[in-house]
Amino acid sequence: MLIDWDIPFNIGIRVLLNSYCNYNCFFCHNEGELKAKKDIIFTPKEFKKILLTFKRLGSHSVAFSGGEPLLFPLFKEYLEIVVKIFQANNIYITTNGSLIDKHIEFLKKNKIKKIYISLHSLSPLNYKALTSVNNLSKIKKNIKLLLKNNIRVVINMIMLKGINFKTKELEKMFNFCEKNNIRLNLLRVFNRRGRGKYYVNCKEIRNKMKQLGFKEIIPVKLDIFPFTRFQRRNLEVHLRDFSPVPIDSKLCLKCPYRVDCSEGYYYPRITTRGFLKPCLWRNDLSLDLKKSLKDDTLLIDIKRFFKNFNRKDQPWKRVDN
């Protein structure tokens, strides 16, 4: 798929609703945001204008993340706006799952089709150690509640060496997902903030999957990201083990966080500070959307902002690290 930044977007937007969470996962990158006592909140009118601008530029979907997005005070208002502009099947929400029961009727009403649940262990002891919360049984009930209401569930599981990257832990998750017809995404922990001792590289994950009897199929492309797909009986597991190879972006080539990069400039983020960021790690690359709204220059500012990077479509390279 060719990405033409003069269009400029035929991809999705990631909206970070808040930086706070009811969990305290030590490995969480929090979408590159620092936790704040108070986040910048766009009014519903401002948020709608931002989304309409991105849709005009070619964006096709919106992903809500955080923090824990279901804690966001304007979650319902924002979601209704997104549904009207992008339709329910183009909305993705990533949550720890603890508040699903409080929002299930609203999710049903708005015909949400898919929810991503961050679930990194099915061992009660490990789950509490990872999240600082002892409510694994509630999460499992909420997952089944989603499925009962015909809302598809995808589980995101971050691989952590010495904790959940063990055969017994993995098989628990595999069995749960297969039994409930859930796709599983295996993700690497980012090691920018001293998480290196927990880091499991892609080659280790692929070898483990092979040992556990999975057939490897590469690549499968969802949205714009290539994945390696693993299949065992009726269970499908995805691993994002492809990284974009920059062609002409000096910013990418010299970036100190290059080792952690898995998205390049492909996923624009609207942050909790009211900025637009093209990259998870680089806070120095951003556009102040509040200012653009105030100056009534949103469309031209967004187009100019991304054009300044002067990057062409980049190929994807399968990585071992």
C-alpha positions as CSV (number, residue, x, y, z in Angstrom):
1,M,0.0,0.0,0.0
2,L,1.4,3.4,-1.0
3,I,1.0,6.2,1.5
4,D,1.0,9.6,-0.3
5,W,1.4,12.4,2.3
6,D,0.1,14.9,-0.2
7,I,-3.3,13.3,0.3
8,P,-2.2,13.0,3.1
9,F,-3.8,10.2,5.1
10,N,-5.5,7.0,4.0
11,I,-4.8,5.5,7.5
12,G,-6.2,5.8,11.0
13,I,-5.9,8.3,13.8
14,R,-5.0,7.3,17.3
15,V,-6.7,9.5,20.0
16,L,-5.1,9.4,23.4
17,L,-8.1,10.3,25.6
18,N,-6.3,10.6,28.9
19,S,-2.9,9.8,30.5
20,Y,-4.3,8.4,33.8
21,C,-5.3,4.8,34.5
22,N,-6.8,2.7,37.3
23,Y,-3.9,0.2,36.8
24,N,-0.2,0.6,37.4
25,C,1.5,-1.6,34.9
26,F,5.2,-1.1,35.3
27,F,6.0,-1.8,31.7
28,C,3.4,0.6,30.2
29,H,4.7,3.1,27.7
30,N,1.5,5.2,28.1
31,E,1.7,6.0,24.4
32,G,4.8,8.1,25.0
33,E,2.9,10.4,27.3
34,L,3.8,11.4,30.8
35,K,1.0,11.0,33.4
36,A,-0.5,14.3,34.2
37,K,-2.8,15.6,37.0
38,K,-4.9,17.3,34.3
39,D,-5.1,16.5,30.6
40,I,-6.0,18.9,27.8
41,I,-9.6,18.2,26.9
42,F,-11.0,19.4,23.5
43,T,-14.6,20.4,23.7
44,P,-16.9,18.1,21.7
45,K,-17.2,20.8,19.0
46,E,-13.4,21.1,18.7
47,F,-13.0,17.3,18.7
48,K,-15.6,17.0,15.9
49,K,-13.8,19.7,13.8
50,I,-10.5,17.8,14.2
51,L,-12.0,14.5,13.1
52,L,-13.9,16.0,10.1
53,T,-10.6,17.6,9.0
54,F,-8.8,14.2,9.2
55,K,-11.6,12.5,7.3
56,R,-11.4,15.2,4.6
57,L,-7.7,14.4,4.3
58,G,-8.5,10.7,3.8
59,S,-8.4,9.1,7.3
60,H,-10.7,6.0,7.6
61,S,-10.7,5.0,11.2
62,V,-10.2,6.2,14.8
63,A,-8.5,4.3,17.7
64,F,-9.1,5.3,21.3
65,S,-6.3,4.7,23.8
66,G,-4.9,6.2,27.0
67,G,-4.3,5.8,29.9
68,E,-7.5,4.0,30.4
69,P,-9.9,5.5,27.9
70,L,-13.1,4.4,29.7
71,L,-12.2,6.6,32.6
72,F,-12.2,9.7,30.3
73,P,-15.1,12.0,31.4
74,L,-16.2,12.8,27.8
75,F,-15.8,9.2,26.6
76,K,-19.5,8.9,25.6
77,E,-19.6,12.3,23.9
78,Y,-16.4,11.6,21.9
79,L,-17.5,8.1,20.9
80,E,-20.9,9.3,19.6
81,I,-19.0,11.9,17.5
82,V,-16.7,9.3,16.0
83,V,-19.6,6.9,15.2
84,K,-21.4,9.6,13.2
85,I,-18.3,10.5,11.2
86,F,-16.5,7.2,10.7
87,Q,-19.2,4.6,11.5
88,A,-18.9,1.9,14.2
89,N,-16.9,-0.7,12.3
90,N,-14.1,1.8,11.9
91,I,-13.7,2.5,15.7
92,Y,-11.2,0.6,17.8
93,I,-10.9,0.9,21.6
94,T,-8.0,-0.4,23.6
95,T,-8.8,-0.9,27.3
96,N,-7.7,-3.0,30.3
97,G,-11.3,-4.3,30.4
98,S,-12.1,-3.4,34.0
99,L,-14.9,-1.0,33.2
100,I,-16.6,-2.8,30.3
101,D,-19.6,-3.8,32.4
102,K,-20.3,-0.2,33.2
103,H,-20.3,0.7,29.5
104,I,-21.7,-2.3,27.7
105,E,-25.1,-0.9,27.0
106,F,-23.6,2.2,25.5
107,L,-21.2,0.2,23.4
108,K,-24.1,-1.9,22.1
109,K,-26.2,1.2,21.4
110,N,-23.4,2.6,19.3
111,K,-22.9,-0.8,17.5
112,I,-19.2,-1.0,18.4
113,K,-17.8,-4.1,16.6
114,K,-14.4,-4.7,18.2
115,I,-12.6,-4.1,21.5
116,Y,-8.9,-4.6,22.2
117,I,-8.2,-5.9,25.7
118,S,-4.8,-5.5,27.3
119,L,-4.4,-8.8,29.1
120,H,-0.9,-10.0,29.9
121,S,-1.5,-13.0,32.1
122,L,-4.2,-15.5,33.1
123,S,-2.4,-16.3,36.3
124,P,-4.0,-14.4,39.2
125,L,-0.6,-13.9,41.0
126,N,1.1,-12.7,37.9
127,Y,-1.8,-10.5,36.9
128,K,-1.8,-8.7,40.2
129,A,2.0,-8.3,40.1
130,L,1.8,-6.8,36.6
131,T,-1.1,-4.5,37.1
132,S,-1.2,-3.9,40.9
133,V,-4.9,-4.9,40.8
134,N,-6.5,-8.1,41.9
135,N,-9.5,-8.4,39.5
136,L,-8.6,-11.0,36.9
137,S,-11.9,-12.8,37.3
138,K,-13.8,-9.6,36.6
139,I,-11.8,-9.1,33.4
140,K,-12.6,-12.6,32.2
141,K,-16.3,-12.0,32.9
142,N,-16.2,-8.7,31.0
143,I,-14.6,-10.4,28.0
144,K,-17.4,-12.9,28.0
145,L,-19.9,-10.1,28.4
146,L,-18.5,-8.5,25.2
147,L,-18.7,-11.8,23.3
148,K,-22.2,-12.4,24.5
149,N,-23.2,-9.1,23.0
150,N,-21.5,-9.9,19.7
151,I,-18.6,-7.5,20.2
152,R,-15.4,-9.0,18.9
153,V,-12.5,-9.2,21.3
154,V,-8.8,-9.1,20.4
155,I,-6.3,-9.6,23.3
156,N,-3.0,-7.7,23.4
157,M,-0.4,-9.6,25.4
158,I,3.0,-8.0,26.0
159,M,5.8,-10.6,26.2
160,L,7.8,-10.2,29.4
161,K,10.9,-12.4,30.0
162,G,10.8,-14.3,33.2
163,I,7.1,-13.4,33.9
164,N,4.7,-14.5,31.1
165,F,7.1,-15.7,28.4
166,K,6.8,-19.2,29.6
167,T,5.2,-22.3,28.1
168,K,2.7,-22.7,31.0
169,E,1.6,-19.0,30.9
170,L,1.4,-18.9,27.1
171,E,-0.7,-22.1,26.9
172,K,-3.2,-20.7,29.4
173,M,-3.7,-17.7,27.2
174,F,-3.8,-19.9,24.0
175,N,-6.4,-22.2,25.4
176,F,-8.6,-19.3,26.7
177,C,-8.4,-17.5,23.3
178,E,-9.1,-20.6,21.3
179,K,-12.1,-21.6,23.5
180,N,-13.6,-18.2,23.1
181,N,-12.7,-17.6,19.5
182,I,-10.4,-14.6,20.3
183,R,-7.5,-13.5,18.2
184,L,-4.3,-12.9,20.2
185,N,-1.7,-10.2,19.5
186,L,1.8,-10.8,20.9
187,L,3.6,-7.5,21.5
188,R,7.1,-6.6,22.6
189,V,7.8,-4.5,25.6
190,F,9.5,-1.2,24.8
191,N,12.8,-1.0,26.5
192,R,13.4,2.8,26.3
193,R,12.7,3.3,30.0
194,G,14.9,0.6,31.5
195,R,12.7,-2.4,30.8
196,G,15.5,-4.2,29.0
197,K,15.7,-7.2,31.3
198,Y,12.1,-8.1,30.4
199,Y,12.6,-7.7,26.7
200,V,11.8,-10.7,24.4
201,N,12.9,-10.2,20.8
202,C,10.9,-11.3,17.8
203,K,13.2,-14.2,17.0
204,E,12.7,-15.7,20.5
205,I,8.9,-15.3,20.1
206,R,8.9,-17.0,16.7
207,N,11.0,-19.9,18.0
208,K,8.7,-20.4,21.0
209,M,5.7,-20.5,18.7
210,K,7.3,-23.1,16.5
211,Q,8.2,-25.2,19.6
212,L,4.5,-25.0,20.7
213,G,3.3,-26.4,17.4
214,F,2.2,-23.3,15.5
215,K,2.3,-22.9,11.8
216,E,3.9,-19.7,10.7
217,I,2.4,-17.7,7.8
218,I,4.0,-14.4,6.7
219,P,3.0,-11.8,6.2
220,V,-0.6,-10.8,6.8
221,K,-1.3,-7.1,6.4
222,L,-4.0,-5.6,8.6
223,D,-4.7,-1.9,7.9
224,I,-1.2,-0.9,6.9
225,F,0.9,-3.0,9.2
226,P,2.4,-6.4,8.2
227,F,2.2,-9.1,10.8
228,T,3.5,-12.7,11.0
229,R,0.4,-14.9,11.6
230,F,0.6,-18.1,13.5
231,Q,-2.0,-20.8,13.3
232,R,-2.7,-23.8,15.6
233,R,-6.0,-25.6,15.2
234,N,-8.6,-22.8,15.4
235,L,-6.4,-20.2,17.2
236,E,-4.8,-17.3,15.3
237,V,-1.9,-15.4,16.8
238,H,-0.3,-12.3,15.4
239,L,3.2,-10.9,16.0
240,R,4.2,-7.5,14.6
241,D,7.8,-8.3,13.7
242,F,8.1,-6.0,10.7
243,S,9.7,-2.6,11.1
244,P,9.5,0.2,8.5
245,V,12.8,0.9,6.7
246,P,13.2,4.7,6.3
247,I,14.2,5.8,2.8
248,D,14.8,9.5,3.0
249,S,13.9,10.5,6.6
250,K,17.0,11.8,8.5
251,L,14.8,12.0,11.5
252,C,14.3,8.3,11.5
253,L,17.8,7.3,10.7
254,K,19.3,9.4,13.5
255,C,16.5,8.8,16.0
256,P,17.8,7.5,19.4
257,Y,14.7,5.4,19.8
258,R,15.0,3.6,16.5
259,V,15.4,0.2,18.2
260,D,11.9,0.5,19.6
261,C,10.3,1.7,16.4
262,S,7.6,-0.4,14.9
263,E,5.4,2.2,13.2
264,G,7.6,4.9,11.7
265,Y,5.4,7.9,10.8
266,Y,2.4,5.8,9.9
267,Y,0.1,6.5,12.8
268,P,-0.8,10.1,13.7
269,R,-1.5,10.5,17.4
270,I,-3.7,13.2,19.0
271,T,-2.2,13.4,22.5
272,T,-3.5,14.3,25.9
273,R,-1.6,17.6,25.7
274,G,-3.6,18.7,22.7
275,F,-0.8,18.0,20.2
276,L,-0.6,16.0,17.0
277,K,2.4,13.6,17.0
278,P,3.6,11.5,14.1
279,C,5.7,9.3,16.3
280,L,5.3,7.5,19.6
281,W,8.6,8.6,21.1
282,R,9.4,12.0,19.7
283,N,7.8,14.8,21.8
284,D,9.9,17.3,19.9
285,L,7.9,16.6,16.7
286,S,4.4,17.9,17.3
287,L,1.7,20.3,16.1
288,D,-0.3,22.3,18.6
289,L,-3.9,21.6,17.6
290,K,-5.4,24.0,20.1
291,K,-3.5,26.8,18.4
292,S,-4.5,25.6,15.0
293,L,-8.2,25.6,16.1
294,K,-7.9,29.0,17.6
295,D,-6.3,30.4,14.4
296,D,-8.7,28.5,12.2
297,T,-5.8,27.0,10.3
298,L,-6.3,23.3,11.1
299,L,-6.4,21.9,7.6
300,I,-3.4,23.8,6.2
301,D,-1.4,23.3,9.4
302,I,-1.9,19.5,9.4
303,K,-1.0,19.2,5.7
304,R,2.1,21.4,6.1
305,F,3.2,19.6,9.3
306,F,3.4,16.2,7.7
307,K,4.8,17.5,4.4
308,N,7.7,18.9,6.2
309,F,9.0,15.4,7.0
310,N,9.6,14.9,3.2
311,R,9.3,11.1,3.5
312,K,8.2,8.7,0.8
313,D,6.5,5.4,1.3
314,Q,8.9,3.0,3.0
315,P,9.2,-0.8,2.7
316,W,8.8,-3.1,5.6
317,K,11.6,-5.3,6.9
318,R,11.2,-8.4,9.1
319,V,13.2,-8.0,12.2
320,D,14.7,-10.4,14.8
321,N,15.3,-7.8,17.5
